């Protein structure tokens, strides 16, 4: 059975490291992905898991996930009942928030092999598969449409949803990103969107330069090279070109102010990622 790709595994392990190494209060209590992966002894000694080297990136991964969770929990309280995760990887929202998940139809979109592996591990670890979860396997290499497959899985296009896409656009071409945004812009009024983008090197804080260089080299070596980098202005222009009229940016500085301002340990997130957010029809 196909294991999830290295990016999904690394992100889940970083979320677990945040809980294991950083002082409370934690932005996110997520060791579920670690349980699913069940890495062998010594996984914390991997170079990318080094406590010092990974500190800012694991903080960024926790902040990214917390931002999305705050959004879906808020929108579920406001009556939205559909949650779509584009590039779900080892997302564990449903396992950690069963009360909220029970009020939603959650569509996890990813490669079929990754989703099959995840379903098997959820059963093996005793979590089981919530009735809320709908696994939507899409073979992107064969040109399958995520939108068509999502509709086949029971998604109701006339109802609003939350659409989250994190850690994906850096692997996509500008054309592929445009197609995704264009499809999202045509969704039901009231749909909330949150998508991450990676900023170019010149916008990084100096202490993140080595981190991005190592990440770029590692991605290339693993066969999943980084393709797309955007400034905030470029992201907003791309959003407007594809029909997202009221898009806005949530910068790393805003995430830092929102989630890290009162910390006593100096933990801060890496500066390499920003959110594009929008509400359809607003």
VONU-30212 format. One record per residue (C-alpha): residue in three letters; residue number from 0; y, x, z. Coordinates in Angstrom, 1 decimal. Layout:
<sites>
<code->ALA	pos->NUM	v->Y	u->X	w->Z>
...
</sites>
This chain:
<sites>
<code->UNK	pos->0	v->0.0	u->0.0	w->0.0>
<code->UNK	pos->1	v->3.5	u->1.3	w->-0.9>
<code->UNK	pos->2	v->5.5	u->2.5	w->2.0>
<code->UNK	pos->3	v->9.2	u->1.8	w->2.1>
<code->UNK	pos->4	v->11.5	u->4.4	w->0.5>
<code->UNK	pos->5	v->12.8	u->7.3	w->2.5>
<code->UNK	pos->6	v->16.3	u->5.8	w->2.7>
<code->UNK	pos->7	v->15.1	u->2.6	w->4.4>
<code->UNK	pos->8	v->12.9	u->4.7	w->6.9>
<code->UNK	pos->9	v->15.8	u->7.1	w->7.7>
<code->UNK	pos->10	v->18.2	u->4.2	w->8.4>
<code->UNK	pos->11	v->15.8	u->2.5	w->10.7>
<code->UNK	pos->12	v->15.1	u->5.7	w->12.6>
<code->UNK	pos->13	v->18.8	u->6.4	w->13.0>
<code->UNK	pos->14	v->19.3	u->2.9	w->14.5>
<code->UNK	pos->15	v->16.5	u->3.7	w->17.0>
<code->UNK	pos->16	v->18.1	u->7.1	w->17.8>
<code->UNK	pos->17	v->21.3	u->5.3	w->18.7>
<code->UNK	pos->18	v->19.4	u->3.5	w->21.4>
<code->UNK	pos->19	v->17.5	u->6.5	w->22.5>
<code->UNK	pos->20	v->20.2	u->9.2	w->22.6>
<code->UNK	pos->21	v->23.6	u->7.5	w->22.9>
<code->UNK	pos->22	v->25.0	u->6.1	w->26.1>
<code->UNK	pos->23	v->25.1	u->2.3	w->26.6>
<code->UNK	pos->24	v->26.5	u->0.0	w->25.8>
<code->UNK	pos->25	v->24.7	u->0.2	w->22.5>
<code->UNK	pos->26	v->26.2	u->-1.4	w->19.4>
<code->UNK	pos->27	v->22.8	u->-2.6	w->18.5>
<code->UNK	pos->28	v->19.5	u->-2.6	w->20.3>
<code->UNK	pos->29	v->17.2	u->-2.0	w->17.4>
<code->UNK	pos->30	v->13.9	u->-0.1	w->17.9>
<code->UNK	pos->31	v->11.9	u->-2.7	w->16.0>
<code->UNK	pos->32	v->12.1	u->-0.7	w->12.8>
<code->UNK	pos->33	v->10.8	u->2.4	w->14.7>
<code->UNK	pos->34	v->7.8	u->0.3	w->15.8>
<code->UNK	pos->35	v->7.1	u->-0.8	w->12.2>
<code->UNK	pos->36	v->7.3	u->2.7	w->10.9>
<code->UNK	pos->37	v->5.3	u->4.2	w->13.8>
<code->UNK	pos->38	v->6.1	u->7.8	w->12.8>
<code->UNK	pos->39	v->4.0	u->10.6	w->14.1>
<code->UNK	pos->40	v->4.9	u->12.8	w->17.0>
<code->UNK	pos->41	v->7.8	u->15.1	w->16.3>
<code->UNK	pos->42	v->9.8	u->12.7	w->14.1>
<code->UNK	pos->43	v->12.9	u->13.4	w->16.2>
<code->UNK	pos->44	v->12.7	u->17.0	w->15.3>
<code->UNK	pos->45	v->13.2	u->16.3	w->11.6>
<code->UNK	pos->46	v->16.4	u->18.0	w->10.4>
<code->UNK	pos->47	v->18.0	u->14.6	w->9.5>
<code->UNK	pos->48	v->17.3	u->13.4	w->13.0>
<code->UNK	pos->49	v->18.9	u->16.3	w->14.8>
<code->UNK	pos->50	v->20.8	u->14.9	w->17.8>
<code->UNK	pos->51	v->24.0	u->16.7	w->17.0>
<code->UNK	pos->52	v->23.9	u->16.5	w->13.2>
<code->UNK	pos->53	v->23.0	u->12.8	w->13.1>
<code->UNK	pos->54	v->25.4	u->11.7	w->15.8>
<code->UNK	pos->55	v->28.2	u->10.3	w->13.6>
<code->UNK	pos->56	v->25.8	u->8.9	w->10.9>
<code->UNK	pos->57	v->23.6	u->7.1	w->13.5>
<code->UNK	pos->58	v->26.8	u->5.6	w->14.9>
<code->UNK	pos->59	v->27.9	u->4.5	w->11.4>
<code->UNK	pos->60	v->24.5	u->2.9	w->10.8>
<code->UNK	pos->61	v->24.7	u->1.0	w->14.1>
<code->UNK	pos->62	v->28.2	u->-0.1	w->13.3>
<code->UNK	pos->63	v->27.2	u->-1.2	w->9.8>
<code->UNK	pos->64	v->24.4	u->-3.3	w->11.2>
<code->UNK	pos->65	v->26.5	u->-4.7	w->14.0>
<code->UNK	pos->66	v->29.2	u->-5.8	w->11.6>
<code->UNK	pos->67	v->26.7	u->-7.7	w->9.5>
<code->UNK	pos->68	v->25.1	u->-9.3	w->12.6>
<code->UNK	pos->69	v->28.5	u->-10.4	w->14.0>
<code->UNK	pos->70	v->29.2	u->-12.0	w->10.6>
<code->UNK	pos->71	v->25.9	u->-13.9	w->10.2>
<code->UNK	pos->72	v->25.9	u->-15.0	w->13.9>
<code->UNK	pos->73	v->29.4	u->-16.3	w->13.5>
<code->UNK	pos->74	v->28.7	u->-18.1	w->10.2>
<code->UNK	pos->75	v->25.5	u->-19.6	w->11.5>
<code->UNK	pos->76	v->27.5	u->-21.1	w->14.4>
<code->UNK	pos->77	v->29.9	u->-22.5	w->11.7>
<code->UNK	pos->78	v->27.0	u->-24.2	w->9.9>
<code->UNK	pos->79	v->25.9	u->-21.8	w->7.2>
<code->UNK	pos->80	v->22.1	u->-22.0	w->6.8>
<code->UNK	pos->81	v->21.3	u->-19.4	w->4.2>
<code->UNK	pos->82	v->21.3	u->-15.6	w->4.6>
<code->UNK	pos->83	v->20.6	u->-13.3	w->1.7>
<code->UNK	pos->84	v->20.0	u->-9.6	w->2.3>
<code->UNK	pos->85	v->20.2	u->-7.6	w->-1.0>
<code->UNK	pos->86	v->18.2	u->-4.4	w->-0.5>
<code->UNK	pos->87	v->16.7	u->-5.5	w->2.9>
<code->UNK	pos->88	v->14.7	u->-2.4	w->3.5>
<code->UNK	pos->89	v->13.6	u->-2.5	w->7.2>
<code->UNK	pos->90	v->16.1	u->-5.1	w->8.4>
<code->UNK	pos->91	v->15.0	u->-6.5	w->11.7>
<code->UNK	pos->92	v->17.6	u->-9.2	w->12.3>
<code->UNK	pos->93	v->15.0	u->-12.0	w->12.3>
<code->UNK	pos->94	v->12.7	u->-10.3	w->14.8>
<code->UNK	pos->95	v->15.6	u->-9.4	w->17.2>
<code->UNK	pos->96	v->17.5	u->-12.7	w->17.0>
<code->UNK	pos->97	v->14.8	u->-15.4	w->16.8>
<code->UNK	pos->98	v->17.1	u->-18.1	w->18.1>
<code->UNK	pos->99	v->19.7	u->-17.6	w->15.4>
<code->UNK	pos->100	v->17.1	u->-16.9	w->12.7>
<code->UNK	pos->101	v->15.4	u->-20.3	w->13.5>
<code->UNK	pos->102	v->18.5	u->-22.1	w->12.2>
<code->UNK	pos->103	v->18.5	u->-20.1	w->8.9>
<code->UNK	pos->104	v->16.6	u->-19.5	w->5.7>
<code->UNK	pos->105	v->16.6	u->-15.7	w->5.4>
<code->UNK	pos->106	v->15.9	u->-14.2	w->2.0>
<code->UNK	pos->107	v->15.1	u->-10.5	w->2.1>
<code->UNK	pos->108	v->15.3	u->-9.0	w->-1.4>
<code->UNK	pos->109	v->13.7	u->-5.7	w->-2.1>
<code->UNK	pos->110	v->11.0	u->-4.0	w->-4.1>
<code->UNK	pos->111	v->7.7	u->-5.9	w->-3.9>
<code->UNK	pos->112	v->5.8	u->-3.0	w->-2.4>
<code->UNK	pos->113	v->8.3	u->-2.5	w->0.4>
<code->UNK	pos->114	v->8.2	u->-6.1	w->1.3>
<code->UNK	pos->115	v->4.4	u->-6.3	w->1.2>
<code->UNK	pos->116	v->4.2	u->-3.2	w->3.5>
<code->UNK	pos->117	v->6.7	u->-4.8	w->5.9>
<code->UNK	pos->118	v->4.8	u->-8.1	w->6.0>
<code->UNK	pos->119	v->1.6	u->-6.3	w->6.9>
<code->UNK	pos->120	v->3.3	u->-4.2	w->9.6>
<code->UNK	pos->121	v->4.9	u->-7.3	w->11.1>
<code->UNK	pos->122	v->1.5	u->-8.8	w->11.5>
<code->UNK	pos->123	v->-0.1	u->-5.6	w->12.7>
<code->UNK	pos->124	v->2.5	u->-5.1	w->15.4>
<code->UNK	pos->125	v->2.3	u->-8.6	w->16.7>
<code->UNK	pos->126	v->5.7	u->-9.8	w->15.5>
<code->UNK	pos->127	v->4.3	u->-12.1	w->13.0>
<code->UNK	pos->128	v->6.3	u->-13.6	w->10.2>
<code->UNK	pos->129	v->8.9	u->-16.2	w->11.1>
<code->UNK	pos->130	v->9.0	u->-19.4	w->9.1>
<code->UNK	pos->131	v->12.7	u->-18.5	w->8.6>
<code->UNK	pos->132	v->11.8	u->-15.4	w->6.5>
<code->UNK	pos->133	v->11.4	u->-15.5	w->2.8>
<code->UNK	pos->134	v->10.4	u->-12.3	w->1.1>
<code->UNK	pos->135	v->11.8	u->-12.0	w->-2.4>
<code->UNK	pos->136	v->10.2	u->-9.1	w->-4.3>
<code->UNK	pos->137	v->12.2	u->-8.0	w->-7.3>
<code->UNK	pos->138	v->11.0	u->-5.2	w->-9.7>
<code->UNK	pos->139	v->14.4	u->-3.8	w->-10.7>
<code->UNK	pos->140	v->12.8	u->-1.1	w->-12.9>
<code->UNK	pos->141	v->11.3	u->-3.8	w->-15.0>
<code->UNK	pos->142	v->14.6	u->-5.6	w->-15.3>
<code->UNK	pos->143	v->13.8	u->-8.6	w->-13.1>
<code->UNK	pos->144	v->16.8	u->-10.7	w->-12.1>
<code->UNK	pos->145	v->17.3	u->-10.9	w->-8.3>
<code->UNK	pos->146	v->19.2	u->-14.1	w->-8.8>
<code->UNK	pos->147	v->16.5	u->-15.8	w->-10.8>
<code->UNK	pos->148	v->13.8	u->-14.6	w->-8.3>
<code->UNK	pos->149	v->16.0	u->-15.8	w->-5.4>
<code->UNK	pos->150	v->16.2	u->-19.3	w->-6.9>
<code->UNK	pos->151	v->12.4	u->-19.4	w->-7.4>
<code->UNK	pos->152	v->12.0	u->-18.5	w->-3.7>
<code->UNK	pos->153	v->13.8	u->-21.8	w->-2.8>
<code->UNK	pos->154	v->17.4	u->-20.6	w->-2.4>
<code->UNK	pos->155	v->19.8	u->-23.6	w->-2.8>
<code->UNK	pos->156	v->22.7	u->-22.5	w->-5.0>
<code->UNK	pos->157	v->24.9	u->-25.5	w->-4.2>
<code->UNK	pos->158	v->25.1	u->-24.5	w->-0.5>
<code->UNK	pos->159	v->27.1	u->-21.6	w->0.9>
<code->UNK	pos->160	v->25.4	u->-18.5	w->2.2>
<code->UNK	pos->161	v->26.1	u->-15.1	w->3.8>
<code->UNK	pos->162	v->25.3	u->-12.3	w->1.3>
<code->UNK	pos->163	v->24.9	u->-8.8	w->2.8>
<code->UNK	pos->164	v->24.3	u->-5.7	w->0.8>
<code->UNK	pos->165	v->24.4	u->-2.4	w->2.7>
<code->UNK	pos->166	v->23.4	u->1.1	w->1.6>
<code->UNK	pos->167	v->22.7	u->0.0	w->-1.9>
<code->UNK	pos->168	v->25.7	u->0.4	w->-4.2>
<code->UNK	pos->169	v->25.7	u->4.2	w->-4.0>
<code->UNK	pos->170	v->22.4	u->4.2	w->-6.0>
<code->UNK	pos->171	v->23.7	u->1.8	w->-8.6>
<code->UNK	pos->172	v->25.7	u->2.3	w->-11.8>
<code->UNK	pos->173	v->29.2	u->0.7	w->-12.1>
<code->UNK	pos->174	v->27.7	u->-1.7	w->-14.6>
<code->UNK	pos->175	v->24.9	u->-2.8	w->-12.2>
<code->UNK	pos->176	v->27.4	u->-3.3	w->-9.4>
<code->UNK	pos->177	v->29.7	u->-5.3	w->-11.7>
<code->UNK	pos->178	v->26.8	u->-7.6	w->-12.6>
<code->UNK	pos->179	v->25.9	u->-8.1	w->-8.9>
<code->UNK	pos->180	v->29.5	u->-8.9	w->-8.0>
<code->UNK	pos->181	v->29.9	u->-11.3	w->-11.0>
<code->UNK	pos->182	v->26.8	u->-13.2	w->-9.9>
<code->UNK	pos->183	v->28.0	u->-13.4	w->-6.3>
<code->UNK	pos->184	v->31.4	u->-14.6	w->-7.4>
<code->UNK	pos->185	v->29.8	u->-17.6	w->-9.0>
<code->UNK	pos->186	v->28.0	u->-18.7	w->-5.8>
<code->UNK	pos->187	v->28.9	u->-21.8	w->-3.8>
<code->UNK	pos->188	v->32.3	u->-22.2	w->-2.2>
<code->UNK	pos->189	v->32.3	u->-20.9	w->1.4>
<code->UNK	pos->190	v->29.8	u->-18.1	w->0.7>
<code->UNK	pos->191	v->30.7	u->-15.0	w->2.7>
<code->UNK	pos->192	v->30.1	u->-11.6	w->1.3>
<code->UNK	pos->193	v->29.8	u->-8.1	w->2.9>
<code->UNK	pos->194	v->28.9	u->-5.1	w->0.7>
<code->UNK	pos->195	v->29.1	u->-1.4	w->1.6>
<code->UNK	pos->196	v->30.5	u->1.3	w->-0.7>
<code->UNK	pos->197	v->30.6	u->5.1	w->-0.3>
<code->UNK	pos->198	v->33.9	u->6.8	w->-0.5>
<code->UNK	pos->199	v->34.5	u->10.0	w->-2.5>
<code->UNK	pos->200	v->34.6	u->13.4	w->-0.8>
<code->UNK	pos->201	v->38.4	u->13.6	w->-0.7>
<code->UNK	pos->202	v->38.6	u->10.6	w->1.6>
<code->UNK	pos->203	v->36.2	u->12.0	w->4.2>
<code->UNK	pos->204	v->37.2	u->13.4	w->7.5>
<code->UNK	pos->205	v->36.6	u->17.1	w->7.5>
<code->UNK	pos->206	v->33.7	u->16.9	w->10.0>
<code->UNK	pos->207	v->31.7	u->14.7	w->7.6>
<code->UNK	pos->208	v->31.9	u->17.0	w->4.6>
<code->UNK	pos->209	v->28.7	u->18.9	w->5.6>
<code->UNK	pos->210	v->26.9	u->15.6	w->6.4>
<code->UNK	pos->211	v->27.7	u->14.1	w->3.0>
<code->UNK	pos->212	v->26.7	u->17.3	w->1.2>
<code->UNK	pos->213	v->23.3	u->17.4	w->3.0>
<code->UNK	pos->214	v->22.8	u->13.7	w->2.3>
<code->UNK	pos->215	v->23.6	u->14.1	w->-1.4>
<code->UNK	pos->216	v->21.2	u->17.0	w->-1.7>
<code->UNK	pos->217	v->18.5	u->15.1	w->0.1>
<code->UNK	pos->218	v->18.9	u->12.0	w->-2.0>
<code->UNK	pos->219	v->18.7	u->14.0	w->-5.2>
<code->UNK	pos->220	v->15.6	u->15.9	w->-4.0>
<code->UNK	pos->221	v->13.9	u->12.6	w->-3.1>
<code->UNK	pos->222	v->14.5	u->11.1	w->-6.5>
<code->UNK	pos->223	v->17.1	u->8.6	w->-5.4>
<code->UNK	pos->224	v->20.4	u->10.4	w->-6.3>
<code->UNK	pos->225	v->23.8	u->9.0	w->-5.2>
<code->UNK	pos->226	v->25.4	u->7.6	w->-8.3>
<code->UNK	pos->227	v->28.6	u->5.7	w->-7.4>
<code->UNK	pos->228	v->31.6	u->6.6	w->-5.2>
<code->UNK	pos->229	v->34.7	u->4.4	w->-4.9>
<code->UNK	pos->230	v->38.1	u->4.5	w->-3.3>
<code->UNK	pos->231	v->39.2	u->1.3	w->-1.6>
<code->UNK	pos->232	v->41.6	u->0.6	w->-4.5>
<code->UNK	pos->233	v->38.8	u->1.0	w->-7.0>
<code->UNK	pos->234	v->36.5	u->-1.3	w->-5.1>
<code->UNK	pos->235	v->39.2	u->-4.0	w->-4.9>
<code->UNK	pos->236	v->39.9	u->-3.7	w->-8.6>
<code->UNK	pos->237	v->36.2	u->-4.0	w->-9.4>
<code->UNK	pos->238	v->35.9	u->-7.0	w->-7.2>
<code->UNK	pos->239	v->38.9	u->-8.7	w->-9.0>
<code->UNK	pos->240	v->37.5	u->-7.9	w->-12.4>
<code->UNK	pos->241	v->34.3	u->-9.7	w->-11.5>
<code->UNK	pos->242	v->35.8	u->-12.8	w->-10.0>
<code->UNK	pos->243	v->36.2	u->-12.0	w->-6.3>
<code->UNK	pos->244	v->39.8	u->-13.0	w->-6.0>
<code->UNK	pos->245	v->40.4	u->-12.6	w->-2.2>
<code->UNK	pos->246	v->38.4	u->-9.5	w->-1.5>
<code->UNK	pos->247	v->39.5	u->-7.1	w->1.3>
<code->UNK	pos->248	v->38.4	u->-3.8	w->2.6>
<code->UNK	pos->249	v->37.1	u->-3.0	w->6.1>
<code->UNK	pos->250	v->37.6	u->0.7	w->6.5>
<code->UNK	pos->251	v->35.7	u->3.2	w->8.7>
<code->UNK	pos->252	v->38.9	u->3.4	w->10.9>
<code->UNK	pos->253	v->38.7	u->-0.4	w->11.4>
<code->UNK	pos->254	v->35.1	u->-0.2	w->12.4>
<code->UNK	pos->255	v->35.9	u->2.6	w->14.8>
<code->UNK	pos->256	v->38.7	u->0.6	w->16.4>
<code->UNK	pos->257	v->36.5	u->-2.5	w->16.6>
<code->UNK	pos->258	v->33.3	u->-1.0	w->18.1>
<code->UNK	pos->259	v->34.1	u->2.4	w->19.6>
<code->UNK	pos->260	v->37.6	u->2.1	w->21.1>
<code->UNK	pos->261	v->36.4	u->1.7	w->24.7>
<code->UNK	pos->262	v->33.6	u->4.3	w->24.7>
<code->UNK	pos->263	v->33.7	u->7.1	w->27.2>
<code->UNK	pos->264	v->31.4	u->9.5	w->25.4>
<code->UNK	pos->265	v->33.5	u->10.1	w->22.3>
<code->UNK	pos->266	v->30.9	u->8.6	w->20.0>
<code->UNK	pos->267	v->32.5	u->7.8	w->16.6>
<code->UNK	pos->268	v->31.1	u->6.8	w->13.2>
<code->UNK	pos->269	v->31.1	u->8.9	w->10.1>
<code->UNK	pos->270	v->33.9	u->8.2	w->7.7>
<code->UNK	pos->271	v->32.0	u->7.9	w->4.5>
<code->UNK	pos->272	v->31.4	u->4.1	w->4.1>
<code->UNK	pos->273	v->33.6	u->1.0	w->3.8>
<code->UNK	pos->274	v->32.9	u->-2.7	w->3.5>
<code->UNK	pos->275	v->34.1	u->-5.0	w->0.8>
<code->UNK	pos->276	v->34.3	u->-8.5	w->2.2>
<code->UNK	pos->277	v->35.2	u->-11.8	w->0.5>
<code->UNK	pos->278	v->34.9	u->-15.6	w->0.9>
<code->UNK	pos->279	v->34.0	u->-17.4	w->-2.3>
<code->UNK	pos->280	v->36.4	u->-20.2	w->-3.2>
<code->UNK	pos->281	v->39.0	u->-19.3	w->-0.6>
</sites>
